Amino acid sequence: MKRGSFLVLSVLCLSIAAFLIAASPVLASGPQIGYIGLFKDATHDVSWPANSGNTVCPSQYGQFQCWIWCLPSVHGLQAAEFAVSFPSTVVVLATVQNPGTAGRLCCGSLVEGISVAFGEGLCQMDWVWLFQLSMMQLGSPEVPAKIEIVPSPGVWPLPAYQFASCEPGNPIEPCINLTPLYICWTPNPGPLGVRETSWGAIKSLF
């Protein structure tokens, strides 16, 4: 009788644990601090030399892509706040927003600072893109430049780039600015330029 009661209790505890895990959007799979960065394509691969680093070099008036990718922390990603600095030698032709954020909270602009959130129940736990930008190079290929994530001036009390996690109440947490997108940079900075250590740590997670 006691053995039967113990078995029933054990099964009940396992069922409750399984339910809690399934119900929780946060699983310990990401880094302790999330990352945001600009990448040249949908693969967010900046390996060197296989994918030629995170550098593009179109001819004058040539077009190229710029993707804004995030890697959530272990707490998940529900929203992000940041801004983007564009050099005067490029122009944005078109902007595609991740469908998971379309129609949701999206305030501001990339240049002046933006807040963008995923819909309810769409907590992100893996690499996810926020925007895909179609760009044109106005300057000469001989003039190096870079597009980069910068603090949003609309964040109070100080400008910052930051994430809202998926934990109850969606608390704000810092994130790491992983890499800019280099344009005709010489010498080629390879994988993330000075962020090689960070990139190695990220790659080791997967």
Buried (B, 14 or more C-beta within 10 A) or exposed (E): EEEEEEEEEEEEEEEEEEEEEEEEBBEEEBBEBBBBBBBBBEEBBBBBEEBBBBBBBBEEEEEBBBBBBBBBBBBBBBBBBBBBEBBEBBEBEEEEBBEBBEEBEBEBEBEEBBBBBBBEEBBBBEBBBBBBBBBBBBBEBEEBBBBBBBBBEBBEEEBBBBBBBBBEEBEBBEBBBBBBBBBBBEEBBBBBBEBBEBBEEBEEEE
